[in-house]
């Protein structure tokens, strides 16, 4: 059974609207994609310092709460300390290099 004319028009409009919104997204966000990526990286680095602050020797009153987040950061730890300019792992119990 073939869709009726209003359903066909609705599908056609939906496809066009989707293409239009994707075009607007690319127009407005495209030129700033690199900046957004850099800002996200800076935010992630700050989060890493906050979570690992106690392990790095910075007194942290919230260390009890951030300790359970540490396993989620192990994957990105090596890239983070290299970006921060630390050639070797600053933590004795994480031997990533």
N, C-alpha and C positions, 0 to 999 in steps of 0.2 A: 504494500500500500504506500503510495506516494504522499509526502507531507502536503498539507494544504497551502494555499498561497500566503496566508498570514504567517504561518510557521516558517515558510521559506524566507519571507521578508525579515522576520525576527532573527533567523539564523544569519542572514546576510548582514543585517545591521549589527549583530553581535560580533561578527568577524571584523567588520570595518571599525567598530568602536574599539575593539581590542588592539587592532593595528594602530589606530590613532593614539591611544593611551601609551602604547609602547614607544611610538615615535616621540611623544612629548617627554616621556621618561628619558629617552636617549638624548633629546635636545637639551634638557635642563640638567641632567645628572652627568652626562658624558664628559663634558669638559672638566668636571671636578672630581672625577673618579679617582685619580691619583691622590688628590688631597684628602678625600674621604678615607682612602686606604691608609695613608700616613697617619691621620688622626686616630684611626682605629688601632693602629700599631702602637701609638703613644699611649692610648688608653689601656691597652693590654699590658704594656710594660709597667705602667703605674700599678695596675692590679697585681702583677707579679711581685713587685716590690712590697706592696702592702701585705700580701699573703706570706711572702718569704722574709719579711722584715725581721722577725724574731730570730730566725735561723741565720740571718746575716749580721746579727749583733745589734739591731736597732730595737730598743724597748718598745713593745707593742702591747697596749692594754687589751686588745681584742685577739691576742694570739690563740686563746682557747677556742675561739669561734672560727678563726681562719685555718687552724690546723687540719680540719677535715677537708679543706679545699686543696691541700698540697698535692695529693695524688693526681688530681686533675691537671696539674701544671707540669708534671715531670716530662711529658712529651715535648713541651715547648721550652724547657729549661735551657737546653744547650744553645738554641738559637738566641734566646734572650741574653744570656751572659756574654755571648759573642757580640751581639748588637750593643751591649752596654760597655764594651771595650775591656772586658775581663777575659784574658786569654785562657785561663783554666777555671774549672769549677770552684767557686768560692766556698762550697760546702764540702766538708770532709766525707760525709756519707752519701754523696751523689757523685759518682765517678763517671761523668759522661764524656770526658775527653781522653 
